[in-house]
Amino acid sequence: MKRTTASRRGSRRQLRVGDRVAFDMGTYRAVGEITEDRGNIGVGGRRLLRIRTDARDGLESLWIELPEEEVAAVPRGGSGATA
């Protein structure tokens, strides 16, 4: 029987549009906001999220699409970024 995405996540809360998330981007941990839930269109039915990163060190924000498994929710009021 094929395992579903929900069973792999267990009790993890599902991320939604507007949630703040952090993810590894090169040598630092980037932080951004989910702007679109692209659905289960990734490889093997993985759920893709479109994320707009925060501007950092004089750079403009960046748009990126990542699988849900590669991002972590940032608690309200937390930055989640590390140098």
Biopython code that builds the backbone (N, CA, C, O; Angstrom):
import numpy as np
from Bio.PDB.StructureBuilder import StructureBuilder

atoms = [
    (1, "MET", "N", (0.846, -1.185, 0.000)),
    (1, "MET", "CA", (0.000, 0.000, 0.000)),
    (1, "MET", "C", (0.888, 1.244, 0.000)),
    (1, "MET", "O", (1.852, 1.313, 0.762)),
    (2, "LYS", "N", (0.578, 2.203, -0.828)),
    (2, "LYS", "CA", (1.356, 3.433, -0.935)),
    (2, "LYS", "C", (1.053, 4.358, 0.246)),
    (2, "LYS", "O", (-0.104, 4.585, 0.600)),
    (3, "ARG", "N", (2.129, 4.886, 0.846)),
    (3, "ARG", "CA", (1.955, 5.819, 1.957)),
    (3, "ARG", "C", (1.551, 7.183, 1.421)),
    (3, "ARG", "O", (2.015, 7.602, 0.361)),
    (4, "THR", "N", (0.703, 7.859, 2.137)),
    (4, "THR", "CA", (0.270, 9.194, 1.728)),
    (4, "THR", "C", (1.142, 10.244, 2.386)),
    (4, "THR", "O", (1.822, 9.973, 3.376)),
    (5, "THR", "N", (1.118, 11.430, 1.836)),
    (5, "THR", "CA", (1.879, 12.541, 2.400)),
    (5, "THR", "C", (1.461, 12.794, 3.839)),
    (5, "THR", "O", (2.305, 13.072, 4.690)),
    (6, "ALA", "N", (0.173, 12.702, 4.117)),
    (6, "ALA", "CA", (-0.323, 12.974, 5.466)),
    (6, "ALA", "C", (0.261, 11.984, 6.476)),
    (6, "ALA", "O", (0.582, 12.372, 7.599)),
    (7, "SER", "N", (0.401, 10.723, 6.097)),
    (7, "SER", "CA", (0.923, 9.745, 7.044)),
    (7, "SER", "C", (2.417, 9.960, 7.291)),
    (7, "SER", "O", (2.898, 9.649, 8.381)),
    (8, "ARG", "N", (3.157, 10.474, 6.327)),
    (8, "ARG", "CA", (4.573, 10.765, 6.525)),
    (8, "ARG", "C", (4.754, 11.921, 7.490)),
    (8, "ARG", "O", (5.698, 11.918, 8.280)),
    (9, "ARG", "N", (3.876, 12.903, 7.444)),
    (9, "ARG", "CA", (3.981, 14.077, 8.306)),
    (9, "ARG", "C", (3.570, 13.779, 9.731)),
    (9, "ARG", "O", (4.021, 14.448, 10.661)),
    (10, "GLY", "N", (2.729, 12.798, 9.914)),
    (10, "GLY", "CA", (2.245, 12.503, 11.253)),
    (10, "GLY", "C", (1.318, 13.605, 11.734)),
    (10, "GLY", "O", (0.359, 13.962, 11.050)),
    (11, "SER", "N", (1.607, 14.148, 12.927)),
    (11, "SER", "CA", (0.730, 15.156, 13.518)),
    (11, "SER", "C", (1.173, 16.579, 13.188)),
    (11, "SER", "O", (0.647, 17.533, 13.761)),
    (12, "ARG", "N", (2.128, 16.736, 12.280)),
    (12, "ARG", "CA", (2.621, 18.067, 11.916)),
    (12, "ARG", "C", (1.493, 18.920, 11.321)),
    (12, "ARG", "O", (0.722, 18.455, 10.482)),
    (13, "ARG", "N", (1.414, 20.174, 11.773)),
    (13, "ARG", "CA", (0.378, 21.082, 11.284)),
    (13, "ARG", "C", (0.643, 21.429, 9.814)),
    (13, "ARG", "O", (1.776, 21.711, 9.424)),
    (14, "GLN", "N", (-0.410, 21.403, 9.021)),
    (14, "GLN", "CA", (-0.274, 21.730, 7.608)),
    (14, "GLN", "C", (-0.040, 23.231, 7.440)),
    (14, "GLN", "O", (-0.732, 24.052, 8.042)),
    (15, "LEU", "N", (0.942, 23.570, 6.614)),
    (15, "LEU", "CA", (1.256, 24.967, 6.357)),
    (15, "LEU", "C", (0.216, 25.561, 5.416)),
    (15, "LEU", "O", (-0.348, 24.863, 4.574)),
    (16, "ARG", "N", (-0.030, 26.867, 5.572)),
    (16, "ARG", "CA", (-1.044, 27.553, 4.760)),
    (16, "ARG", "C", (-0.484, 28.839, 4.184)),
    (16, "ARG", "O", (0.547, 29.339, 4.634)),
    (17, "VAL", "N", (-1.170, 29.364, 3.190)),
    (17, "VAL", "CA", (-0.808, 30.654, 2.608)),
    (17, "VAL", "C", (-0.816, 31.705, 3.714)),
    (17, "VAL", "O", (-1.753, 31.776, 4.509)),
    (18, "GLY", "N", (0.234, 32.516, 3.754)),
    (18, "GLY", "CA", (0.361, 33.549, 4.785)),
    (18, "GLY", "C", (1.268, 33.143, 5.927)),
    (18, "GLY", "O", (1.733, 34.002, 6.676)),
    (19, "ASP", "N", (1.537, 31.836, 6.082)),
    (19, "ASP", "CA", (2.437, 31.373, 7.145)),
    (19, "ASP", "C", (3.870, 31.786, 6.847)),
    (19, "ASP", "O", (4.278, 31.836, 5.686)),
    (20, "ARG", "N", (4.632, 32.080, 7.893)),
    (20, "ARG", "CA", (6.055, 32.383, 7.778)),
    (20, "ARG", "C", (6.814, 31.068, 7.904)),
    (20, "ARG", "O", (6.506, 30.245, 8.766)),
    (21, "VAL", "N", (7.807, 30.877, 7.040)),
    (21, "VAL", "CA", (8.594, 29.651, 7.038)),
    (21, "VAL", "C", (10.080, 29.968, 6.910)),
    (21, "VAL", "O", (10.455, 31.041, 6.438)),
    (22, "ALA", "N", (10.913, 29.036, 7.332)),
    (22, "ALA", "CA", (12.363, 29.145, 7.186)),
    (22, "ALA", "C", (12.859, 27.925, 6.430)),
    (22, "ALA", "O", (12.286, 26.840, 6.532)),
    (23, "PHE", "N", (13.935, 28.114, 5.668)),
    (23, "PHE", "CA", (14.519, 27.018, 4.900)),
    (23, "PHE", "C", (15.985, 27.332, 4.630)),
    (23, "PHE", "O", (16.387, 28.495, 4.614)),
    (24, "ASP", "N", (16.777, 26.286, 4.417)),
    (24, "ASP", "CA", (18.196, 26.467, 4.134)),
    (24, "ASP", "C", (18.378, 26.959, 2.712)),
    (24, "ASP", "O", (17.783, 26.437, 1.770)),
    (25, "MET", "N", (19.227, 27.991, 2.578)),
    (25, "MET", "CA", (19.516, 28.570, 1.268)),
    (25, "MET", "C", (20.998, 28.907, 1.232)),
    (25, "MET", "O", (21.416, 29.993, 1.634)),
    (26, "GLY", "N", (21.769, 27.974, 0.751)),
    (26, "GLY", "CA", (23.209, 28.179, 0.747)),
    (26, "GLY", "C", (23.762, 28.100, 2.155)),
    (26, "GLY", "O", (23.569, 27.106, 2.854)),
    (27, "THR", "N", (24.449, 29.148, 2.566)),
    (27, "THR", "CA", (25.107, 29.140, 3.881)),
    (27, "THR", "C", (24.271, 29.767, 4.988)),
    (27, "THR", "O", (24.732, 29.853, 6.127)),
    (28, "TYR", "N", (23.073, 30.201, 4.688)),
    (28, "TYR", "CA", (22.236, 30.784, 5.736)),
    (28, "TYR", "C", (20.815, 30.238, 5.670)),
    (28, "TYR", "O", (20.415, 29.594, 4.700)),
    (29, "ARG", "N", (20.083, 30.511, 6.712)),
    (29, "ARG", "CA", (18.687, 30.069, 6.814)),
    (29, "ARG", "C", (17.809, 31.235, 6.390)),
    (29, "ARG", "O", (17.748, 32.251, 7.082)),
    (30, "ALA", "N", (17.133, 31.097, 5.265)),
    (30, "ALA", "CA", (16.265, 32.152, 4.742)),
    (30, "ALA", "C", (14.888, 32.068, 5.393)),
    (30, "ALA", "O", (14.458, 31.001, 5.832)),
    (31, "VAL", "N", (14.214, 33.197, 5.446)),
    (31, "VAL", "CA", (12.866, 33.289, 5.995)),
    (31, "VAL", "C", (11.983, 33.953, 4.957)),
    (31, "VAL", "O", (12.403, 34.885, 4.271)),
    (32, "GLY", "N", (10.753, 33.464, 4.846)),
    (32, "GLY", "CA", (9.826, 34.052, 3.892)),
    (32, "GLY", "C", (8.391, 33.741, 4.254)),
    (32, "GLY", "O", (8.098, 33.180, 5.310)),
    (33, "GLU", "N", (7.507, 34.120, 3.354)),
    (33, "GLU", "CA", (6.073, 33.925, 3.556)),
    (33, "GLU", "C", (5.518, 33.087, 2.419)),
    (33, "GLU", "O", (5.847, 33.312, 1.254)),
    (34, "ILE", "N", (4.671, 32.116, 2.759)),
    (34, "ILE", "CA", (4.019, 31.300, 1.736)),
    (34, "ILE", "C", (2.994, 32.173, 1.019)),
    (34, "ILE", "O", (2.101, 32.739, 1.650)),
    (35, "THR", "N", (3.127, 32.279, -0.304)),
    (35, "THR", "CA", (2.209, 33.111, -1.078)),
    (35, "THR", "C", (1.238, 32.282, -1.910)),
    (35, "THR", "O", (0.204, 32.783, -2.351)),
    (36, "GLU", "N", (1.577, 31.001, -2.123)),
    (36, "GLU", "CA", (0.699, 30.147, -2.925)),
    (36, "GLU", "C", (0.949, 28.686, -2.578)),
    (36, "GLU", "O", (2.094, 28.261, -2.424)),
    (37, "ASP", "N", (-0.125, 27.928, -2.458)),
    (37, "ASP", "CA", (-0.038, 26.478, -2.291)),
    (37, "ASP", "C", (-0.249, 25.886, -3.676)),
    (37, "ASP", "O", (-1.365, 25.915, -4.196)),
    (38, "ARG", "N", (0.807, 25.348, -4.281)),
    (38, "ARG", "CA", (0.739, 24.840, -5.651)),
    (38, "ARG", "C", (0.107, 23.453, -5.732)),
    (38, "ARG", "O", (-0.182, 22.963, -6.824)),
    (39, "GLY", "N", (-0.106, 22.827, -4.588)),
    (39, "GLY", "CA", (-0.744, 21.510, -4.574)),
    (39, "GLY", "C", (0.272, 20.384, -4.719)),
    (39, "GLY", "O", (1.480, 20.600, -4.632)),
    (40, "ASN", "N", (-0.236, 19.195, -4.938)),
    (40, "ASN", "CA", (0.600, 17.997, -5.013)),
    (40, "ASN", "C", (1.101, 17.762, -6.432)),
    (40, "ASN", "O", (0.795, 16.738, -7.044)),
    (41, "ILE", "N", (1.870, 18.711, -6.951)),
    (41, "ILE", "CA", (2.350, 18.618, -8.333)),
    (41, "ILE", "C", (3.835, 18.297, -8.414)),
    (41, "ILE", "O", (4.394, 18.235, -9.510)),
    (42, "GLY", "N", (4.480, 18.091, -7.275)),
    (42, "GLY", "CA", (5.907, 17.777, -7.257)),
    (42, "GLY", "C", (6.165, 16.312, -7.574)),
    (42, "GLY", "O", (5.233, 15.531, -7.764)),
    (43, "VAL", "N", (7.431, 15.952, -7.628)),
    (43, "VAL", "CA", (7.829, 14.579, -7.901)),
    (43, "VAL", "C", (7.219, 13.656, -6.854)),
    (43, "VAL", "O", (7.335, 13.908, -5.655)),
    (44, "GLY", "N", (6.572, 12.592, -7.305)),
    (44, "GLY", "CA", (5.950, 11.644, -6.387)),
    (44, "GLY", "C", (4.752, 12.206, -5.648)),
    (44, "GLY", "O", (4.351, 11.656, -4.622)),
    (45, "GLY", "N", (4.166, 13.298, -6.149)),
    (45, "GLY", "CA", (2.996, 13.888, -5.506)),
    (45, "GLY", "C", (3.329, 14.793, -4.337)),
    (45, "GLY", "O", (2.460, 15.091, -3.518)),
    (46, "ARG", "N", (4.593, 15.241, -4.247)),
    (46, "ARG", "CA", (4.951, 16.142, -3.148)),
    (46, "ARG", "C", (4.244, 17.478, -3.302)),
    (46, "ARG", "O", (4.032, 17.960, -4.414)),
    (47, "ARG", "N", (3.884, 18.066, -2.176)),
    (47, "ARG", "CA", (3.183, 19.345, -2.152)),
    (47, "ARG", "C", (4.187, 20.484, -2.300)),
    (47, "ARG", "O", (5.126, 20.597, -1.511)),
    (48, "LEU", "N", (3.986, 21.324, -3.311)),
    (48, "LEU", "CA", (4.884, 22.458, -3.541)),
    (48, "LEU", "C", (4.281, 23.743, -3.003)),
    (48, "LEU", "O", (3.074, 23.970, -3.090)),
    (49, "LEU", "N", (5.149, 24.580, -2.446)),
    (49, "LEU", "CA", (4.739, 25.874, -1.912)),
    (49, "LEU", "C", (5.547, 26.964, -2.601)),
    (49, "LEU", "O", (6.754, 26.821, -2.794)),
    (50, "ARG", "N", (4.879, 28.053, -2.970)),
    (50, "ARG", "CA", (5.582, 29.219, -3.519)),
    (50, "ARG", "C", (5.835, 30.166, -2.362)),
    (50, "ARG", "O", (4.920, 30.502, -1.610)),
    (51, "ILE", "N", (7.089, 30.598, -2.221)),
    (51, "ILE", "CA", (7.509, 31.396, -1.074)),
    (51, "ILE", "C", (8.209, 32.664, -1.547)),
    (51, "ILE", "O", (9.026, 32.622, -2.467)),
    (52, "ARG", "N", (7.891, 33.780, -0.923)),
    (52, "ARG", "CA", (8.596, 35.044, -1.173)),
    (52, "ARG", "C", (9.509, 35.289, 0.009)),
    (52, "ARG", "O", (9.040, 35.456, 1.135)),
    (53, "THR", "N", (10.817, 35.311, -0.237)),
    (53, "THR", "CA", (11.768, 35.509, 0.856)),
    (53, "THR", "C", (11.808, 36.973, 1.273)),
    (53, "THR", "O", (11.435, 37.866, 0.512)),
    (54, "ASP", "N", (12.262, 37.193, 2.478)),
    (54, "ASP", "CA", (12.463, 38.558, 2.969)),
    (54, "ASP", "C", (13.709, 39.138, 2.319)),
    (54, "ASP", "O", (14.655, 38.408, 2.025)),
    (55, "ALA", "N", (13.713, 40.452, 2.092)),
    (55, "ALA", "CA", (14.908, 41.137, 1.602)),
    (55, "ALA", "C", (15.979, 41.032, 2.692)),
    (55, "ALA", "O", (15.673, 41.096, 3.883)),
    (56, "ARG", "N", (17.241, 40.870, 2.271)),
    (56, "ARG", "CA", (18.312, 40.677, 3.252)),
    (56, "ARG", "C", (19.598, 41.326, 2.756)),
    (56, "ARG", "O", (19.957, 41.185, 1.587)),
    (57, "ASP", "N", (20.277, 42.020, 3.623)),
    (57, "ASP", "CA", (21.593, 42.612, 3.333)),
    (57, "ASP", "C", (21.603, 43.397, 2.021)),
    (57, "ASP", "O", (22.532, 43.257, 1.225)),
    (58, "GLY", "N", (20.598, 44.206, 1.793)),
    (58, "GLY", "CA", (20.536, 45.029, 0.595)),
    (58, "GLY", "C", (20.065, 44.303, -0.653)),
    (58, "GLY", "O", (19.996, 44.910, -1.722)),
    (59, "LEU", "N", (19.742, 43.031, -0.549)),
    (59, "LEU", "CA", (19.243, 42.273, -1.693)),
    (59, "LEU", "C", (17.721, 42.335, -1.742)),
    (59, "LEU", "O", (17.056, 42.475, -0.716)),
    (60, "GLU", "N", (17.190, 42.230, -2.940)),
    (60, "GLU", "CA", (15.738, 42.210, -3.085)),
    (60, "GLU", "C", (15.188, 40.849, -2.659)),
    (60, "GLU", "O", (15.931, 39.875, -2.536)),
    (61, "SER", "N", (13.869, 40.799, -2.436)),
    (61, "SER", "CA", (13.253, 39.525, -2.089)),
    (61, "SER", "C", (13.291, 38.592, -3.301)),
    (61, "SER", "O", (13.438, 39.038, -4.439)),
    (62, "LEU", "N", (13.159, 37.306, -3.038)),
    (62, "LEU", "CA", (13.264, 36.273, -4.058)),
    (62, "LEU", "C", (12.032, 35.391, -4.003)),
    (62, "LEU", "O", (11.536, 35.092, -2.917)),
    (63, "TRP", "N", (11.530, 34.971, -5.148)),
    (63, "TRP", "CA", (10.418, 34.024, -5.224)),
    (63, "TRP", "C", (10.999, 32.653, -5.491)),
    (63, "TRP", "O", (11.862, 32.503, -6.357)),
    (64, "ILE", "N", (10.538, 31.645, -4.758)),
    (64, "ILE", "CA", (11.058, 30.293, -4.905)),
    (64, "ILE", "C", (9.942, 29.293, -4.633)),
    (64, "ILE", "O", (9.038, 29.569, -3.844)),
    (65, "GLU", "N", (10.001, 28.140, -5.280)),
    (65, "GLU", "CA", (9.056, 27.062, -5.008)),
    (65, "GLU", "C", (9.814, 25.911, -4.388)),
    (65, "GLU", "O", (10.829, 25.465, -4.923)),
    (66, "LEU", "N", (9.314, 25.423, -3.246)),
    (66, "LEU", "CA", (9.962, 24.338, -2.523)),
    (66, "LEU", "C", (8.936, 23.309, -2.087)),
    (66, "LEU", "O", (7.770, 23.641, -1.874)),
    (67, "PRO", "N", (9.368, 22.045, -1.950)),
    (67, "PRO", "CA", (8.480, 21.034, -1.372)),
    (67, "PRO", "C", (8.224, 21.355, 0.096)),
    (67, "PRO", "O", (9.089, 21.902, 0.780)),
    (68, "GLU", "N", (7.059, 21.019, 0.564)),
    (68, "GLU", "CA", (6.669, 21.295, 1.947)),
    (68, "GLU", "C", (7.655, 20.693, 2.952)),
    (68, "GLU", "O", (7.877, 21.269, 4.017)),
    (69, "GLU", "N", (8.247, 19.543, 2.625)),
    (69, "GLU", "CA", (9.159, 18.869, 3.544)),
    (69, "GLU", "C", (10.447, 19.658, 3.786)),
    (69, "GLU", "O", (11.148, 19.406, 4.766)),
    (70, "GLU", "N", (10.765, 20.605, 2.910)),
    (70, "GLU", "CA", (12.026, 21.349, 3.023)),
    (70, "GLU", "C", (11.893, 22.675, 3.765)),
    (70, "GLU", "O", (12.870, 23.416, 3.878)),
    (71, "VAL", "N", (10.712, 22.985, 4.269)),
    (71, "VAL", "CA", (10.521, 24.230, 5.007)),
    (71, "VAL", "C", (10.018, 23.930, 6.411)),
    (71, "VAL", "O", (9.416, 22.886, 6.662)),
    (72, "ALA", "N", (10.275, 24.860, 7.318)),
    (72, "ALA", "CA", (9.827, 24.733, 8.698)),
    (72, "ALA", "C", (9.063, 25.995, 9.086)),
    (72, "ALA", "O", (9.463, 27.105, 8.733)),
    (73, "ALA", "N", (7.977, 25.821, 9.804)),
    (73, "ALA", "CA", (7.186, 26.963, 10.247)),
    (73, "ALA", "C", (7.996, 27.813, 11.217)),
    (73, "ALA", "O", (8.727, 27.286, 12.054)),
    (74, "VAL", "N", (7.861, 29.134, 11.100)),
    (74, "VAL", "CA", (8.506, 30.076, 12.012)),
    (74, "VAL", "C", (7.436, 30.554, 12.987)),
    (74, "VAL", "O", (6.385, 31.034, 12.562)),
    (75, "PRO", "N", (7.688, 30.431, 14.280)),
    (75, "PRO", "CA", (6.700, 30.889, 15.263)),
    (75, "PRO", "C", (6.433, 32.381, 15.107)),
    (75, "PRO", "O", (7.322, 33.133, 14.708)),
    (76, "ARG", "N", (5.229, 32.807, 15.415)),
    (76, "ARG", "CA", (4.876, 34.222, 15.342)),
    (76, "ARG", "C", (5.852, 35.039, 16.173)),
    (76, "ARG", "O", (6.138, 34.698, 17.320)),
    (77, "GLY", "N", (6.364, 36.124, 15.590)),
    (77, "GLY", "CA", (7.281, 36.997, 16.300)),
    (77, "GLY", "C", (8.739, 36.559, 16.207)),
    (77, "GLY", "O", (9.628, 37.282, 16.656)),
    (78, "GLY", "N", (9.000, 35.374, 15.626)),
    (78, "GLY", "CA", (10.387, 34.901, 15.498)),
    (78, "GLY", "C", (10.910, 35.167, 14.104)),
    (78, "GLY", "O", (10.145, 35.169, 13.140)),
    (79, "SER", "N", (12.216, 35.392, 13.991)),
    (79, "SER", "CA", (12.790, 35.670, 12.672)),
    (79, "SER", "C", (13.222, 34.403, 11.985)),
    (79, "SER", "O", (13.086, 34.301, 10.766)),
    (80, "GLY", "N", (13.746, 33.412, 12.724)),
    (80, "GLY", "CA", (14.164, 32.155, 12.149)),
    (80, "GLY", "C", (15.425, 32.217, 11.326)),
    (80, "GLY", "O", (15.922, 31.175, 10.898)),
    (81, "ALA", "N", (15.975, 33.419, 11.081)),
    (81, "ALA", "CA", (17.151, 33.561, 10.232)),
    (81, "ALA", "C", (18.422, 33.467, 11.051)),
    (81, "ALA", "O", (18.494, 33.958, 12.178)),
    (82, "THR", "N", (19.421, 32.829, 10.468)),
    (82, "THR", "CA", (20.742, 32.781, 11.072)),
    (82, "THR", "C", (21.772, 33.105, 10.021)),
    (82, "THR", "O", (21.563, 32.836, 8.838)),
    (83, "ALA", "N", (22.874, 33.676, 10.433)),
    (83, "ALA", "CA", (23.927, 34.046, 9.476)),
    (83, "ALA", "C", (24.830, 32.876, 9.181)),
    (83, "ALA", "O", (25.771, 33.004, 8.398)),
]
sb = StructureBuilder()
sb.init_structure("model")
sb.init_model(0)
sb.init_chain("A")
sb.init_seg("    ")
for serial, (resi, resn, name, xyz) in enumerate(atoms, 1):
    if name == "N":
        sb.init_residue(resn, " ", resi, " ")
    sb.init_atom(name, np.array(xyz, "f"), 0.0, 1.0, " ", f" {name:<3s}", serial, name[0])
structure = sb.get_structure()
